[in-house]
Amino acid sequence: MAGPPPRLPLPRGRVPAPCAGRDWLLEPQSLAHNERDYAAVMAAREHLRAWSHSDWPGDDFTLAANAEDLAGHIDDARQGLAYGYSVFASDRSELLGSLYLNPTGFLTENYQTDEATRLELAAALVEVDYWLVPAREADFEFHRDFALTVDRWLRTDWGYARPLWGSRRAMGARRDFYAQIGWSEWRELQSKSEPGRRFWLHGASAPA
């Protein structure tokens, strides 16, 4: 029988205030964001299919279905399982993507790991997933400010010593971006159930 889902540990004992960068800010996901989130999801749907390693979102994906997905992320945060944020332009005129903070335990559950890797994942605590609308993903200065600011926020405000940032098989451009900002590739993990499914982990400093 499967145990309870892993929760995201809070080293500081609390969820800190969201951070902001030069041209963007974070807000905890809310159903009030649904229409703008849906517009961004559909604008980025080809990128999101690589990000999700699936055919989601389909061309027939609806506003109502998007609200259901948002509600699921909001419930995860309410239970302390994971935390999702909407990425807005600084003036909140446009929703630019989403950021997710996940417990590294889900990687141990779903990917093949040896004992050393399991211990290192347990020490890292958090895995970071995000997507941005294509124009912002391709804007190197915006993208770098976003990644470095969020990584610093996770270290200083949340208390995570070595956040791990994920990528999937079809996300070669994301892996190139991580290399360009000086982040190392730490591990390539293989799915327990799908031989072709892989997950890469990156970070500003690899686990010791």
C-alpha positions in Angstrom: 0.0 0.0 0.0 1.3 3.4 -1.0 2.2 5.8 1.9 1.1 9.4 2.2 2.5 11.7 -0.5 5.8 13.5 0.4 5.5 17.0 1.8 7.8 19.8 1.1 9.9 20.5 4.2 10.1 24.1 5.4 13.6 24.7 6.9 12.5 28.1 8.3 9.2 26.7 9.6 7.1 28.9 7.4 6.4 29.9 3.8 8.1 33.2 3.1 6.7 36.1 1.1 7.0 35.8 -2.7 10.0 37.3 -4.4 10.2 39.7 -7.4 12.8 40.5 -10.1 13.4 43.4 -12.5 10.4 42.8 -14.7 8.4 40.2 -12.9 6.9 39.1 -9.6 5.5 36.0 -8.0 2.1 35.4 -6.5 0.7 32.2 -4.9 -1.5 30.5 -7.4 -5.2 31.5 -7.1 -8.4 30.7 -9.0 -8.6 34.5 -9.6 -5.6 34.0 -12.0 -7.4 31.4 -14.1 -8.3 33.4 -17.2 -4.8 34.9 -17.5 -3.2 31.6 -16.7 -5.2 29.8 -19.3 -4.2 32.4 -22.0 -0.5 31.8 -21.1 -0.9 28.0 -21.1 -2.4 28.0 -24.5 0.2 30.4 -25.9 2.9 28.1 -24.5 1.2 24.8 -25.2 3.9 23.3 -27.5 6.6 24.2 -25.0 4.4 22.8 -22.2 4.0 19.4 -23.9 7.8 19.0 -23.7 7.8 20.4 -20.2 5.1 17.9 -19.0 6.5 15.0 -21.2 2.9 14.5 -22.4 0.3 15.7 -24.8 -1.0 18.2 -22.2 -2.4 20.7 -22.9 -4.4 19.6 -25.9 -5.5 22.0 -28.5 -9.1 21.5 -27.1 -8.0 22.3 -23.5 -10.7 24.4 -21.8 -10.8 27.3 -19.3 -12.8 25.0 -17.0 -10.1 22.3 -17.2 -7.4 24.8 -16.5 -9.3 25.9 -13.3 -9.4 22.3 -12.2 -5.6 22.0 -12.6 -5.1 25.3 -10.7 -7.4 24.1 -7.9 -5.3 21.0 -7.6 -2.1 23.0 -7.2 -3.8 25.3 -4.7 -4.9 22.3 -2.6 -1.4 20.9 -2.7 -0.2 24.2 -1.1 -3.0 24.1 1.4 -1.8 20.7 2.5 1.9 21.6 2.5 2.7 19.1 -0.3 4.1 21.5 -2.8 3.8 25.2 -3.6 2.8 26.8 -6.9 3.3 30.5 -8.0 2.0 32.5 -10.9 4.7 34.5 -12.6 3.4 38.0 -13.5 4.8 41.0 -15.3 5.8 43.6 -12.7 2.6 45.6 -13.5 0.5 42.5 -13.4 -0.7 43.2 -16.9 0.3 39.7 -18.1 0.8 36.2 -16.6 4.1 34.9 -17.9 4.3 31.4 -16.5 4.2 29.2 -13.4 6.8 28.1 -10.8 6.4 24.9 -8.7 8.4 23.9 -5.6 8.2 20.2 -5.1 9.6 17.8 -2.5 12.5 15.7 -3.8 10.7 12.7 -2.5 8.6 12.5 -5.6 11.8 11.8 -7.6 12.7 8.9 -5.3 9.2 7.5 -5.7 9.1 7.7 -9.5 12.7 7.4 -10.8 15.5 4.9 -10.4 18.0 6.0 -7.7 20.8 4.3 -5.8 21.4 4.8 -2.1 23.8 7.7 -2.5 21.4 9.6 -4.8 18.5 9.0 -2.4 20.5 10.5 0.4 21.5 13.5 -1.7 17.9 14.1 -2.8 16.8 13.9 0.8 19.4 16.5 1.7 18.4 18.8 -1.2 14.8 18.9 0.0 13.3 20.9 -3.0 13.0 20.4 -6.7 12.1 23.4 -8.9 9.9 23.2 -12.0 8.7 26.2 -14.0 7.5 27.2 -17.4 7.5 30.6 -19.1 5.7 31.9 -22.2 8.0 31.4 -25.2 9.0 35.1 -25.6 10.2 35.3 -22.0 11.8 31.8 -22.1 13.8 33.0 -25.1 14.8 36.4 -23.5 18.1 35.5 -22.0 18.4 38.5 -19.7 14.8 38.1 -18.4 15.3 34.3 -18.0 18.6 34.7 -16.2 17.2 37.3 -13.8 14.2 35.0 -13.1 16.3 31.9 -12.4 19.0 33.5 -10.3 16.6 35.6 -8.3 14.4 32.6 -7.5 17.4 30.5 -6.6 18.6 33.2 -4.2 15.1 33.4 -2.7 15.0 29.7 -2.1 18.4 29.7 -0.4 18.0 32.9 1.8 14.2 33.1 2.5 13.2 29.4 2.5 16.5 28.0 3.8 17.2 25.4 1.1 21.0 24.9 0.8 21.0 23.5 -2.7 17.8 23.8 -4.7 17.7 21.4 -7.7 16.2 22.6 -10.9 14.6 20.0 -13.3 14.4 19.4 -17.0 13.0 16.7 -19.2 14.1 14.9 -22.3 12.8 17.3 -24.9 14.1 20.4 -23.0 17.5 20.7 -24.5 17.3 24.5 -24.8 16.6 24.6 -21.0 19.6 22.5 -20.3 21.7 24.8 -22.5 20.4 27.8 -20.6 21.4 26.3 -17.3 24.9 25.7 -18.6 25.0 29.3 -19.9 24.3 30.7 -16.4 27.0 28.5 -14.9 24.8 25.8 -13.4 26.0 22.2 -13.4 24.1 19.1 -14.4 24.0 16.9 -11.3 22.0 13.8 -12.3 20.1 12.2 -15.1 17.4 9.9 -13.7 15.4 7.3 -15.5 11.7 6.6 -14.8 10.9 3.3 -13.0 7.8 2.7 -15.2 8.6 4.3 -18.6 12.1 3.4 -20.0 12.2 6.4 -22.3 11.2 9.0 -19.6 14.2 10.8 -18.1 14.6 13.7 -15.7 17.7 15.9 -15.3 18.6 17.8 -12.2 20.7 21.0 -12.3 21.9 23.6 -9.8 24.2 26.4 -8.9 26.1 23.9 -6.8 25.9 20.1 -6.9 25.2 18.2 -3.7 28.4 17.4 -1.8 
